[in-house]
Amino acid sequence: MSKVQVQLGERSYDITIAENLLERAGDVLAPYARDGRMILVSDEKVWAAQGDRLRAQGIEFIPLLVPAGEASKSWDQLTLLLDRLLALGVERSDHIVAFGGGMVGDLAGFAASLLKRGCGFVQIPTTLLAQVDSSVGGKTAINVSAGKNLIGTFHQPSAVLIDPATLDTLPPREVRAGYAEVVKYGLIGDPEFFSWCETNAPGLLVGDPAARLHAIETSVRAKAAIVAEDERETRGRRALLNLGHTFGHAFEAEAGFSDTLLHGEAVALGMALAFRFSARRGLCPVEDSERVAAHLVSVGLPTEPRIGTPASLVAHMAHDKKASAGRVPFILARGIGKAFVDQSVELSEVEAFLGVLMG
């Protein structure tokens, strides 16, 4: 068992990582269960596949299930969830437990941040993407017609419990999508980790326990350090975690926030485009851009834009929540492990770039 702490003063919290941690979740959650009730939010698929493991822990959970899929990150589902929580008489001393992937964590976390002006919140992520990224750092949100994650809050959890064994029930496509967020940490600032990924991705993707644990812990440590330094993305450091996301969110919006394009797949495509765009601008060696794309292709992730038009994609980017003074910041790269925030990009330049790629 390993622990990583997100250091935020009085709001610091531990991320506990261990194979088969769900079988010991009762011990980790006991302090929160003593303070109040544990209201568990999960989706129907996760609860069916993993719920028995939590039910055996001697803690009384009150389960509230939402439909599986990205479409549940909506105003309608948020309203329904809040109404159900209010009907239970949830108090601020209670804890809402998000048990599922990124959708569940974002939706339950957003509800927890709003209810009674902020209720306790615990993350138990069950997908690779949620374990290495969305469960850590306190971002919560829903999607709206204008774009992904445009309505949300910062609301840090009290604790995060990561059990890599939950990945055993995931479809291979879900694991691949989560892997995009793993390799992102190497591309942002750790070229050695990217090299490790090139060698170890096949084992990680088929469930090698050692590779899986190393990837999760390395990713979590990297994100915890960034969040501690720049919790609310005001200094530019945390913005680096958005590598691939400005492009990726546009493709997700074009796909209607459906399972046609999973978030991790969109991020992979976005990272490939960010490196290709960086190379086009003379910032990044072409060899690095090609190396990134080759690795993503080798693990079955998309690197070629096939959804929407240059104009429609750029229209989505214009709504980016990070826009300031009419400009959208892009995370570009000077090479592998050398990501930076570029405020100088004109959307007309991006549209022309996509026009060349998409014919």
C-alpha positions as CSV (number, residue, x, y, z in Angstrom):
1,M,0.0,0.0,0.0
2,S,1.3,3.5,-0.9
3,K,0.0,6.9,0.0
4,V,0.4,10.2,-1.8
5,Q,-0.7,13.4,-0.1
6,V,-2.2,16.4,-1.9
7,Q,-0.8,19.2,0.2
8,L,-3.4,22.0,0.5
9,G,-3.0,23.1,4.1
10,E,-6.0,22.4,6.2
11,R,-7.7,20.8,3.1
12,S,-4.8,18.3,2.5
13,Y,-5.9,14.7,1.8
14,D,-4.4,11.3,1.2
15,I,-4.6,9.2,-1.9
16,T,-4.3,5.5,-0.9
17,I,-3.2,3.1,-3.7
18,A,-3.1,-0.7,-3.3
19,E,-4.1,-3.8,-5.2
20,N,-7.4,-5.1,-3.7
21,L,-7.9,-2.0,-1.6
22,L,-11.6,-2.4,-1.8
23,E,-11.3,-5.4,0.5
24,R,-9.8,-3.0,3.1
25,A,-11.9,0.0,2.3
26,G,-13.7,-0.3,5.6
27,D,-10.6,0.5,7.5
28,V,-9.8,3.6,5.4
29,L,-13.4,4.9,5.4
30,A,-14.1,4.2,9.1
31,P,-13.3,7.7,10.3
32,Y,-15.7,9.3,7.8
33,A,-18.4,6.7,8.6
34,R,-18.2,7.7,12.3
35,D,-18.8,11.4,11.4
36,G,-22.0,10.7,9.5
37,R,-23.7,8.6,6.8
38,M,-22.0,7.4,3.6
39,I,-24.2,8.1,0.6
40,L,-22.7,6.3,-2.4
41,V,-23.2,7.5,-5.9
42,S,-22.4,5.0,-8.7
43,D,-23.5,4.1,-12.1
44,E,-25.5,0.9,-12.8
45,K,-22.6,-1.0,-14.5
46,V,-20.0,-0.2,-11.8
47,W,-22.4,-1.1,-9.0
48,A,-23.3,-4.4,-10.7
49,A,-19.6,-5.3,-11.3
50,Q,-18.0,-4.0,-8.1
51,G,-20.7,-3.3,-5.6
52,D,-20.4,-6.6,-3.7
53,R,-16.8,-5.8,-2.8
54,L,-17.8,-2.6,-1.0
55,R,-21.0,-4.1,0.6
56,A,-18.8,-6.6,2.4
57,Q,-16.8,-3.9,4.3
58,G,-19.2,-3.5,7.3
59,I,-20.0,0.1,6.4
60,E,-23.6,1.0,5.7
61,F,-23.7,2.7,2.3
62,I,-26.9,4.3,0.9
63,P,-26.5,3.7,-2.9
64,L,-27.8,6.1,-5.4
65,L,-27.4,4.9,-9.0
66,V,-27.2,7.0,-12.2
67,P,-27.3,5.8,-15.8
68,A,-23.8,4.8,-17.1
69,G,-22.2,7.0,-19.8
70,E,-21.0,10.6,-20.4
71,A,-24.6,11.7,-21.1
72,S,-25.3,11.6,-17.3
73,K,-23.0,14.6,-16.8
74,S,-26.0,16.9,-17.4
75,W,-28.2,19.4,-15.7
76,D,-31.0,16.9,-15.6
77,Q,-29.0,14.2,-13.8
78,L,-27.5,16.8,-11.5
79,T,-30.9,18.0,-10.5
80,L,-32.2,14.5,-10.0
81,L,-29.2,13.6,-7.9
82,L,-29.6,16.7,-5.7
83,D,-33.3,16.1,-5.2
84,R,-32.5,12.5,-4.1
85,L,-29.8,13.7,-1.7
86,L,-32.1,16.3,-0.2
87,A,-34.8,13.7,0.2
88,L,-32.4,11.7,2.3
89,G,-31.8,14.7,4.5
90,V,-28.1,14.8,3.8
91,E,-26.1,16.9,6.2
92,R,-22.7,18.5,5.9
93,S,-21.2,15.9,8.3
94,D,-22.3,13.1,5.9
95,H,-20.0,12.0,3.1
96,I,-20.9,11.5,-0.6
97,V,-18.9,8.6,-2.0
98,A,-18.2,8.7,-5.7
99,F,-17.8,5.1,-6.8
100,G,-17.1,4.9,-10.5
101,G,-15.3,6.5,-13.4
102,G,-14.8,10.2,-14.3
103,M,-18.5,10.9,-15.0
104,V,-19.5,9.7,-11.6
105,G,-16.7,11.6,-9.8
106,D,-17.5,14.8,-11.6
107,L,-21.3,14.5,-11.1
108,A,-21.2,13.4,-7.5
109,G,-18.4,15.9,-6.6
110,F,-20.4,18.8,-8.2
111,A,-23.5,17.8,-6.2
112,A,-21.4,17.6,-3.0
113,S,-20.0,21.1,-3.6
114,L,-23.5,22.5,-4.0
115,L,-25.5,20.7,-1.3
116,K,-25.6,22.7,1.9
117,R,-22.8,24.9,0.4
118,G,-20.4,21.9,0.5
119,C,-20.7,18.4,1.9
120,G,-18.0,15.8,2.6
121,F,-16.8,13.9,-0.5
122,V,-14.8,10.7,-1.0
123,Q,-13.5,9.5,-4.4
124,I,-13.2,5.7,-5.2
125,P,-12.3,5.8,-8.9
126,T,-12.8,2.5,-10.8
127,T,-11.4,3.4,-14.2
128,L,-7.8,4.1,-15.2
129,L,-8.7,7.6,-16.4
130,A,-10.3,8.5,-13.1
131,Q,-7.6,6.9,-11.0
132,V,-4.7,8.8,-12.7
133,D,-6.5,12.1,-13.4
134,S,-10.1,13.1,-12.6
135,S,-10.3,11.8,-9.1
136,V,-7.4,14.0,-7.9
137,G,-7.4,17.7,-7.7
138,G,-11.0,18.7,-6.9
139,K,-12.4,19.7,-10.3
140,T,-16.1,18.9,-10.7
141,A,-18.3,19.7,-13.6
142,I,-21.1,18.8,-16.0
143,N,-21.3,19.2,-19.8
144,V,-23.6,21.7,-21.5
145,S,-24.4,22.3,-25.2
146,A,-21.7,24.9,-25.4
147,G,-19.0,22.6,-24.3
148,K,-17.5,20.0,-21.9
149,N,-17.1,20.8,-18.2
150,L,-18.2,24.4,-18.6
151,I,-20.3,24.4,-15.5
152,G,-18.5,23.3,-12.4
153,T,-16.7,24.0,-9.1
154,F,-13.5,23.2,-7.3
155,H,-14.3,20.9,-4.4
156,Q,-11.5,18.8,-2.9
157,P,-12.3,15.3,-1.6
158,S,-11.6,14.2,1.9
159,A,-9.8,11.1,0.6
160,V,-9.2,9.1,-2.6
161,L,-9.0,5.3,-2.6
162,I,-7.5,3.7,-5.7
163,D,-7.7,-0.1,-6.2
164,P,-6.1,-1.1,-9.5
165,A,-7.9,-4.4,-9.4
166,T,-11.1,-2.6,-10.4
167,L,-9.6,-2.3,-13.8
168,D,-9.9,-6.0,-14.3
169,T,-13.6,-5.7,-15.2
170,L,-13.1,-2.8,-17.7
171,P,-13.4,-3.3,-21.5
172,P,-10.0,-2.9,-23.2
173,R,-11.3,0.2,-24.9
174,E,-11.8,1.9,-21.5
175,V,-8.4,0.9,-20.4
176,R,-6.8,2.3,-23.5
177,A,-8.7,5.6,-23.1
178,G,-7.4,5.9,-19.6
179,Y,-3.9,5.2,-20.7
180,A,-4.0,8.5,-22.7
181,E,-4.0,10.3,-19.4
182,V,-1.1,8.2,-18.1
183,V,1.2,9.0,-21.0
184,K,0.2,12.7,-20.8
185,Y,2.4,13.0,-17.6
186,G,5.4,11.9,-19.6
187,L,4.7,14.3,-22.4
188,I,4.1,17.3,-20.0
189,G,7.3,17.1,-18.1
190,D,8.9,13.7,-17.6
191,P,10.5,12.3,-20.8
192,E,11.9,9.3,-18.8
193,F,8.4,8.3,-17.9
194,F,7.3,8.6,-21.6
195,S,10.2,6.2,-22.5
196,W,9.0,3.9,-19.7
197,C,5.5,4.0,-21.2
198,E,6.8,3.1,-24.7
199,T,8.4,0.0,-23.2
200,N,5.7,-1.0,-20.7
201,A,2.4,0.0,-22.3
202,P,1.6,-3.5,-23.6
203,G,1.9,-5.0,-20.1
204,L,0.0,-2.2,-18.5
205,L,-2.9,-2.5,-20.9
206,V,-3.3,-6.2,-20.3
207,G,-3.2,-5.8,-16.6
208,D,0.3,-6.5,-15.4
209,P,0.0,-5.6,-11.7
210,A,3.5,-4.1,-11.4
211,A,3.3,-2.0,-14.5
212,R,-0.2,-0.8,-13.6
213,L,0.8,0.2,-10.1
214,H,3.9,2.1,-11.2
215,A,1.9,4.0,-13.9
216,I,-0.9,4.9,-11.4
217,E,1.5,6.0,-8.6
218,T,3.7,8.0,-11.0
219,S,0.8,9.8,-12.5
220,V,-0.9,10.5,-9.2
221,R,2.4,11.9,-7.7
222,A,2.8,14.2,-10.7
223,K,-0.7,15.5,-10.5
224,A,-0.7,15.9,-6.7
225,A,2.5,18.1,-6.9
226,I,0.9,20.2,-9.6
227,V,-2.4,20.7,-7.8
228,A,-0.5,21.6,-4.5
229,E,1.3,24.3,-6.4
230,D,-1.6,25.7,-8.4
231,E,-4.9,24.4,-7.0
232,R,-7.3,26.6,-9.0
233,E,-5.2,27.0,-12.2
234,T,-4.4,30.6,-11.7
235,R,-0.6,30.5,-12.1
236,G,-0.3,28.5,-15.3
237,R,1.3,25.4,-13.8
238,R,-1.9,23.4,-13.5
239,A,-2.9,24.4,-17.0
240,L,-0.2,22.0,-18.3
241,L,-2.5,19.2,-17.3
242,N,-4.8,20.3,-20.2
243,L,-2.3,19.1,-22.8
244,G,-4.5,17.7,-25.6
245,H,-7.7,18.9,-24.0
246,T,-8.4,22.1,-26.1
247,F,-8.4,20.1,-29.3
248,G,-9.9,17.0,-27.5
249,H,-12.9,18.8,-26.0
250,A,-13.8,20.2,-29.4
251,F,-14.0,16.7,-30.8
252,E,-16.0,15.5,-27.8
253,A,-18.5,18.4,-28.3
254,E,-18.7,17.6,-32.0
255,A,-19.5,14.0,-31.1
256,G,-22.3,15.1,-28.8
257,F,-20.5,14.0,-25.5
258,S,-21.4,10.4,-26.4
259,D,-19.6,7.1,-26.2
260,T,-18.8,7.5,-29.9
261,L,-15.6,9.2,-28.7
262,L,-14.4,8.5,-25.1
263,H,-12.7,11.3,-23.2
264,G,-9.3,9.6,-23.2
265,E,-9.6,8.9,-26.9
266,A,-10.2,12.6,-27.5
267,V,-7.3,13.6,-25.3
268,A,-5.0,11.2,-27.2
269,L,-6.1,12.8,-30.5
270,G,-5.7,16.2,-29.0
271,M,-2.1,15.5,-27.8
272,A,-1.1,14.2,-31.2
273,L,-2.5,17.4,-32.7
274,A,-0.9,19.6,-30.1
275,F,2.5,18.1,-30.9
276,R,1.9,18.3,-34.7
277,F,0.8,21.9,-34.4
278,S,3.9,22.7,-32.3
279,A,6.1,21.1,-35.0
280,R,4.2,23.1,-37.7
281,R,5.0,26.3,-35.7
282,G,8.7,25.4,-35.5
283,L,8.6,24.9,-31.7
284,C,9.0,21.1,-31.5
285,P,11.2,18.7,-33.5
286,V,9.2,16.8,-36.1
287,E,10.8,13.6,-34.8
288,D,9.2,14.1,-31.4
289,S,5.8,14.8,-32.9
290,E,6.1,11.6,-35.0
291,R,7.3,9.6,-32.0
292,V,4.2,10.7,-29.9
293,A,1.8,9.8,-32.7
294,A,3.5,6.5,-33.3
295,H,3.2,5.5,-29.7
296,L,-0.4,6.4,-29.5
297,V,-1.2,4.5,-32.6
298,S,0.7,1.5,-31.3
299,V,-1.7,1.2,-28.3
300,G,-4.8,1.7,-30.4
301,L,-5.5,5.3,-29.7
302,P,-6.7,7.8,-32.4
303,T,-4.3,10.5,-33.8
304,E,-6.2,11.6,-37.0
305,P,-9.1,14.0,-36.9
306,R,-12.2,12.4,-38.5
307,I,-15.1,14.2,-36.7
308,G,-16.5,17.6,-37.7
309,T,-15.0,20.4,-39.8
310,P,-12.2,22.9,-39.1
311,A,-14.8,25.6,-38.7
312,S,-17.1,23.7,-36.4
313,L,-14.2,22.5,-34.2
314,V,-12.7,26.0,-33.9
315,A,-16.2,27.3,-32.9
316,H,-16.2,24.8,-30.0
317,M,-12.7,25.9,-29.0
318,A,-13.9,29.5,-28.8
319,H,-16.1,28.5,-25.8
320,D,-13.1,27.1,-23.9
321,K,-13.4,27.8,-20.2
322,K,-9.8,28.9,-20.1
323,A,-10.3,31.7,-22.6
324,S,-9.2,35.2,-21.4
325,A,-9.6,38.5,-23.2
326,G,-10.9,36.6,-26.3
327,R,-7.9,34.3,-26.5
328,V,-7.8,30.6,-26.0
329,P,-4.5,29.4,-24.4
330,F,-3.1,26.2,-26.0
331,I,-0.8,23.8,-24.3
332,L,2.0,23.2,-26.8
333,A,5.4,21.6,-26.6
334,R,9.1,22.3,-27.4
335,G,9.7,18.5,-27.3
336,I,8.7,15.5,-25.3
337,G,8.5,16.5,-21.6
338,K,8.6,20.2,-22.5
339,A,5.0,21.4,-22.5
340,F,4.2,25.0,-22.0
341,V,1.2,27.4,-22.2
342,D,1.1,29.5,-25.4
343,Q,-1.2,32.5,-25.3
344,S,-0.3,33.7,-28.8
345,V,-2.3,31.2,-30.9
346,E,-5.0,32.6,-33.2
347,L,-7.9,30.4,-33.8
348,S,-7.7,31.2,-37.5
349,E,-4.3,29.6,-37.5
350,V,-5.7,26.5,-35.8
351,E,-8.5,26.4,-38.4
352,A,-6.0,26.6,-41.2
353,F,-3.9,23.8,-39.6
354,L,-7.0,21.5,-39.3
355,G,-8.0,22.4,-42.8
356,V,-4.7,20.9,-44.1
357,L,-5.1,17.8,-42.0
358,M,-8.7,17.2,-42.8
359,G,-8.5,18.0,-46.5
